[in-house]
Amino acid sequence: MTDIARRFPENPLLLPKDLAPSREGLQIISLLNPGVFRFEEKIWMIVRVAEGVEQKEGVLFFPALNVAGDTEIIEVPLNDPDLIASDARVISYKGLDYLTTVSHLRLLSSTDGIHFQEDPAYPPLFGKGELERFGIEDCRVTLMEDMYYLTYTAVSDSGVGVGLRSTTDWRHFENGGMILPPHNKDCAIFEEKINGKYYCLHRPSSKEIGGNYIWLAESSDARRWGNHRCLIKTRPGMWDSARVGAGAAPIRTKHGWLEIYHGADAEHRYCLGAFLMDLDDPGKVIARTKEPIMIPTESYELSGFFGYVVFTNGHVVDGDQLTIYYGAADEFVCGAHFSIAEILNLLR
């Protein structure tokens, strides 16, 4: 199977070794899924940086944030009967789940969209408070009326929900708290109000009934969300049979709101697809791609911390050209160009 992505020849654009750990005693395990925006005539990424602790024989170390936002290192003997460590990403200890890494967000900018670097004037963003104790992940950025809205996954031992921060200058932030409670993630706010209301896509989940579907919600203040509607479900036997989730903010076209989304199958292979919503009522889905527009094929997409993954929550638009920045194999940051017209032609 082929896709329509025109990958950057410079891929991967960022590797874990390209950034320094946030503190002594930690090491960067992965760079993942950047939010993307324009600011001060540059293209910026807000990259998820996942850090872990260098392991020693016979002992498992894993990080967590305390309420003050400082990283603590938890140490457990591998032979502890209360430890379950069969997953590379999540462990269980004394009946509680912990991540093997803790994530924060780093800001990097570029003048050419290919070479990105950090600026010390724009410090990292870390989790704050009990509901972000295991870190903040996968930030999506929406610009509306000179305000940047950051929606991100807030992780703690209480669950996984959606946090909100906002800024105008990327130095000072207003904390909006958790706007969608567990279990929820993949929240992308539209970059225009529709009939005077904010709209967002999000992904609540249930282990008992239902599934990992894309939902729509509306709000008068971008804080309190309601009138939730289920938009996109998984499709049995297809590339998005196990879970689906929104990418970045939907793109306004003359045909409707175009959304790039990710889907995964039962083998945990993550691909990208697209769907189209009505301009005046985004609760109406007009069309959806049958086949993926991007599938993991390159070596840096197939092999990494968690292979067979392409995952995006950030892009920039220049006329017909859509530049998607994406996480590859849960370890690297890459880029690819698409034609919006070509994507629209694949919708059915």
C-alpha positions as CSV (number, residue, x, y, z in Angstrom):
1,M,0.0,0.0,0.0
2,T,1.3,3.5,-0.9
3,D,0.3,6.9,0.5
4,I,0.3,10.5,-0.8
5,A,2.7,12.0,1.7
6,R,5.8,13.7,0.4
7,R,8.2,13.2,3.2
8,F,11.0,15.6,3.9
9,P,14.3,14.2,2.7
10,E,15.9,15.6,5.9
11,N,13.7,13.3,8.1
12,P,14.0,12.7,11.0
13,L,14.1,16.4,11.8
14,L,14.6,15.9,15.5
15,L,16.0,12.9,17.5
16,P,16.3,12.4,21.2
17,K,20.0,13.2,21.2
18,D,19.3,16.7,19.7
19,L,17.9,18.0,23.0
20,A,19.3,18.1,26.5
21,P,17.5,16.4,29.4
22,S,15.5,18.8,31.7
23,R,17.6,17.8,34.8
24,E,20.5,15.7,35.9
25,G,19.6,12.0,36.4
26,L,17.2,11.9,33.5
27,Q,17.6,10.9,29.9
28,I,15.4,11.7,26.9
29,I,13.7,8.6,25.6
30,S,11.5,10.0,22.9
31,L,10.5,13.2,21.1
32,L,6.8,12.9,20.0
33,N,3.9,14.6,18.3
34,P,4.5,18.3,18.2
35,G,1.9,21.0,18.1
36,V,2.7,23.6,15.4
37,F,2.0,27.3,15.0
38,R,3.3,30.5,13.5
39,F,4.7,33.2,15.7
40,E,7.1,36.2,15.1
41,E,7.5,35.2,11.4
42,K,8.8,31.7,12.3
43,I,7.4,28.2,12.4
44,W,7.3,26.8,15.9
45,M,6.9,23.4,17.4
46,I,5.8,22.6,20.9
47,V,7.3,19.1,21.2
48,R,6.5,16.4,23.7
49,V,9.7,15.3,25.4
50,A,9.5,12.0,27.2
51,E,12.2,11.4,29.8
52,G,13.1,8.4,31.8
53,V,15.8,7.3,34.3
54,E,18.8,5.3,33.3
55,Q,18.2,1.8,34.6
56,K,20.5,-0.3,36.8
57,E,20.5,-4.1,37.2
58,G,17.9,-5.4,39.6
59,V,16.1,-2.1,40.1
60,L,13.4,-0.2,38.2
61,F,13.5,3.6,38.3
62,F,10.6,5.7,37.0
63,P,9.9,9.5,37.2
64,A,6.9,11.4,38.4
65,L,6.2,15.0,39.1
66,N,5.2,16.2,42.6
67,V,2.6,18.8,43.2
68,A,5.2,21.6,42.8
69,G,6.1,20.4,39.4
70,D,9.5,18.9,40.4
71,T,10.6,15.5,39.2
72,E,10.9,12.7,41.7
73,I,12.6,9.4,41.0
74,I,10.7,6.3,42.3
75,E,12.8,3.2,42.9
76,V,11.4,-0.4,43.0
77,P,13.3,-3.7,43.1
78,L,12.5,-5.8,40.0
79,N,11.7,-8.8,42.2
80,D,9.1,-6.9,44.2
81,P,5.9,-9.1,44.0
82,D,3.8,-5.9,43.7
83,L,5.5,-4.8,40.5
84,I,4.1,-5.6,37.0
85,A,6.5,-4.3,34.3
86,S,5.5,-6.2,31.2
87,D,4.8,-3.0,29.1
88,A,7.5,-0.6,28.0
89,R,5.2,2.3,28.5
90,V,3.1,1.6,31.6
91,I,3.9,-0.3,34.8
92,S,1.7,-1.2,37.8
93,Y,3.0,-1.0,41.3
94,K,0.9,-1.9,44.4
95,G,-2.2,-1.7,42.3
96,L,-1.5,1.8,40.8
97,D,-0.4,2.6,37.3
98,Y,2.7,4.6,36.5
99,L,4.3,5.7,33.2
100,T,7.9,4.6,32.6
101,T,8.5,8.1,31.3
102,V,7.3,11.6,32.2
103,S,6.7,14.1,29.5
104,H,7.0,17.9,29.3
105,L,6.7,20.3,26.3
106,R,9.6,22.2,24.6
107,L,9.4,25.1,22.3
108,L,11.6,25.1,19.1
109,S,11.5,27.6,16.2
110,S,12.6,27.6,12.6
111,T,12.9,30.1,9.7
112,D,12.8,27.4,7.0
113,G,10.5,24.8,8.5
114,I,13.2,22.2,8.5
115,H,15.9,23.1,11.0
116,F,14.5,23.8,14.5
117,Q,16.3,25.0,17.6
118,E,15.4,26.0,21.2
119,D,15.5,29.6,22.4
120,P,16.2,30.1,26.1
121,A,13.8,33.0,26.1
122,Y,10.9,30.5,25.7
123,P,11.2,28.0,28.6
124,P,9.7,24.5,28.7
125,L,6.3,23.8,30.0
126,F,5.9,21.2,32.8
127,G,2.9,19.6,34.4
128,K,1.5,21.4,37.5
129,G,-0.6,20.0,40.3
130,E,-1.9,16.6,41.1
131,L,-3.8,16.2,37.8
132,E,-0.6,16.5,35.8
133,R,1.7,14.5,38.1
134,F,2.7,12.1,35.3
135,G,3.3,14.8,32.8
136,I,1.7,16.7,29.9
137,E,1.6,15.3,26.4
138,D,0.7,15.9,22.8
139,C,-0.1,19.6,22.7
140,R,-2.4,21.0,20.0
141,V,-2.3,24.7,19.3
142,T,-5.2,26.9,18.1
143,L,-4.8,30.6,17.3
144,M,-7.9,32.7,17.5
145,E,-8.2,36.5,17.9
146,D,-4.5,36.9,18.9
147,M,-4.8,34.2,21.6
148,Y,-3.1,30.9,21.4
149,Y,-5.0,28.0,23.1
150,L,-3.0,25.0,24.1
151,T,-4.9,21.8,24.7
152,Y,-2.9,18.8,25.9
153,T,-3.1,15.5,27.6
154,A,-2.8,15.8,31.4
155,V,-1.7,12.5,33.0
156,S,-1.9,11.5,36.6
157,D,-2.7,8.5,38.8
158,S,-6.3,9.8,38.7
159,G,-6.5,9.3,34.9
160,V,-5.9,11.0,31.6
161,G,-7.8,14.2,30.7
162,V,-7.5,17.4,28.7
163,G,-5.8,20.4,30.1
164,L,-5.8,24.0,28.8
165,R,-3.4,26.9,28.9
166,S,-3.5,30.1,26.9
167,T,-1.0,32.8,25.9
168,T,-0.4,35.7,23.7
169,D,3.4,35.8,23.9
170,W,4.6,32.3,24.7
171,R,6.3,33.5,27.9
172,H,3.3,34.0,30.2
173,F,0.4,31.5,30.4
174,E,-3.0,31.4,31.9
175,N,-3.9,28.0,33.3
176,G,-7.4,26.9,32.4
177,G,-7.3,23.7,34.3
178,M,-8.7,20.4,33.2
179,I,-11.5,21.1,30.7
180,L,-12.4,17.5,29.8
181,P,-12.1,14.9,32.6
182,P,-10.8,11.4,32.3
183,H,-10.7,9.4,30.2
184,N,-10.2,11.9,27.4
185,K,-7.5,13.2,25.0
186,D,-6.8,14.3,21.4
187,C,-8.6,17.6,21.9
188,A,-8.4,20.2,19.0
189,I,-10.2,23.5,19.1
190,F,-11.4,25.0,15.8
191,E,-9.7,28.2,14.8
192,E,-12.9,30.1,14.2
193,K,-16.1,30.5,16.1
194,I,-19.2,29.0,14.4
195,N,-22.5,30.8,15.1
196,G,-20.8,32.6,18.0
197,K,-19.6,29.4,19.7
198,Y,-16.2,27.6,20.1
199,Y,-16.0,24.1,18.8
200,C,-13.6,21.3,19.6
201,L,-13.0,17.7,18.6
202,H,-12.1,15.3,21.4
203,R,-11.8,11.6,22.2
204,P,-13.5,10.2,25.3
205,S,-12.9,6.5,25.9
206,S,-14.6,3.6,27.7
207,K,-13.4,0.2,28.5
208,E,-16.8,-1.2,29.2
209,I,-19.0,-0.1,26.3
210,G,-18.5,2.1,23.2
211,G,-15.0,2.7,21.9
212,N,-12.3,5.2,21.1
213,Y,-14.2,7.6,18.9
214,I,-13.9,11.2,17.8
215,W,-16.6,13.5,19.4
216,L,-17.6,17.1,18.8
217,A,-18.3,19.6,21.6
218,E,-19.2,23.3,21.8
219,S,-18.6,26.1,24.3
220,S,-19.3,29.8,25.0
221,D,-15.9,30.4,26.7
222,A,-13.5,27.6,25.6
223,R,-13.6,26.4,29.2
224,R,-16.9,24.7,29.8
225,W,-17.9,22.2,27.0
226,G,-21.2,20.6,26.3
227,N,-23.7,19.4,23.6
228,H,-21.3,16.5,22.9
229,R,-21.9,14.5,19.7
230,C,-20.1,11.4,18.4
231,L,-18.7,12.1,14.9
232,I,-16.3,9.4,13.8
233,K,-16.2,5.8,14.8
234,T,-13.8,3.0,14.2
235,R,-14.4,0.7,11.2
236,P,-14.2,-3.1,11.6
237,G,-11.6,-4.7,9.4
238,M,-10.1,-1.5,8.2
239,W,-6.9,0.5,9.1
240,D,-8.7,2.5,11.8
241,S,-10.5,-0.5,13.4
242,A,-9.2,-0.1,16.9
243,R,-9.1,3.6,17.7
244,V,-9.4,7.0,16.1
245,G,-8.4,10.5,17.3
246,A,-8.3,14.1,16.0
247,G,-5.1,15.7,14.8
248,A,-4.6,19.4,14.8
249,A,-7.3,22.1,14.4
250,P,-9.6,21.5,11.4
251,I,-8.7,23.4,8.2
252,R,-11.3,25.6,6.7
253,T,-11.9,24.9,2.9
254,K,-14.7,26.0,0.6
255,H,-16.0,22.5,0.8
256,G,-16.0,22.2,4.6
257,W,-13.8,21.7,7.7
258,L,-11.1,19.3,6.8
259,E,-9.7,17.3,9.6
260,I,-6.6,15.1,9.5
261,Y,-7.0,12.3,12.1
262,H,-5.1,9.2,13.2
263,G,-6.4,5.7,13.3
264,A,-4.9,2.4,14.6
265,D,-5.7,-1.2,14.0
266,A,-5.6,-4.2,16.3
267,E,-1.9,-4.6,15.7
268,H,-1.3,-1.0,16.9
269,R,-0.3,0.3,13.5
270,Y,-1.0,4.1,13.4
271,C,-1.9,5.7,10.1
272,L,-3.4,9.1,9.0
273,G,-6.7,9.7,7.3
274,A,-9.1,12.7,6.8
275,F,-12.7,13.6,7.1
276,L,-14.8,16.6,6.1
277,M,-17.4,18.5,8.2
278,D,-20.1,21.0,7.2
279,L,-18.9,24.6,7.5
280,D,-22.0,25.8,9.4
281,D,-22.7,22.7,11.3
282,P,-19.6,20.6,12.0
283,G,-21.8,18.0,13.6
284,K,-22.5,16.9,10.0
285,V,-19.8,14.7,8.5
286,I,-19.8,15.1,4.8
287,A,-17.1,12.6,3.7
288,R,-14.2,10.5,4.9
289,T,-11.2,8.8,3.3
290,K,-11.5,5.1,2.8
291,E,-7.7,4.5,2.7
292,P,-5.0,6.2,4.7
293,I,-3.3,9.3,3.4
294,M,-0.2,8.3,5.2
295,I,1.1,4.9,6.5
296,P,4.3,4.0,8.3
297,T,6.7,2.8,5.6
298,E,10.1,4.4,6.3
299,S,12.6,2.9,8.7
300,Y,12.3,5.8,11.2
301,E,8.5,5.1,11.2
302,L,8.7,1.4,11.6
303,S,11.4,1.1,14.3
304,G,11.7,3.2,17.4
305,F,10.4,3.3,21.0
306,F,7.0,2.1,19.6
307,G,7.2,1.1,16.0
308,Y,4.7,1.3,13.0
309,V,3.5,4.7,14.0
310,V,2.8,8.0,12.2
311,F,0.9,10.5,14.5
312,T,0.2,14.2,14.0
313,N,-1.3,17.0,16.0
314,G,0.4,19.9,14.2
315,H,0.5,21.5,10.8
316,V,0.8,24.7,8.8
317,V,-1.1,25.7,5.7
318,D,0.3,27.6,2.7
319,G,-2.4,27.7,0.0
320,D,-2.9,24.2,-1.3
321,Q,0.2,22.9,0.5
322,L,-0.4,21.3,3.9
323,T,2.8,20.7,5.9
324,I,2.3,18.1,8.6
325,Y,4.8,17.6,11.4
326,Y,4.4,14.2,12.9
327,G,5.8,11.8,15.5
328,A,7.4,8.7,14.0
329,A,7.7,5.4,15.9
330,D,7.0,7.3,19.1
331,E,10.6,8.5,19.1
332,F,11.4,11.0,16.2
333,V,9.9,14.2,14.8
334,C,9.5,14.3,11.1
335,G,7.8,16.4,8.4
336,A,5.8,15.8,5.2
337,H,4.0,17.8,2.5
338,F,0.5,17.1,1.2
339,S,-1.8,18.7,-1.3
340,I,-5.1,19.7,0.2
341,A,-6.9,19.3,-3.1
342,E,-5.5,15.8,-3.4
343,I,-6.8,14.9,0.1
344,L,-10.2,16.3,-0.8
345,N,-10.3,14.2,-4.0
346,L,-9.8,11.1,-1.9
347,L,-12.8,11.8,0.4
348,R,-15.9,9.6,-0.1
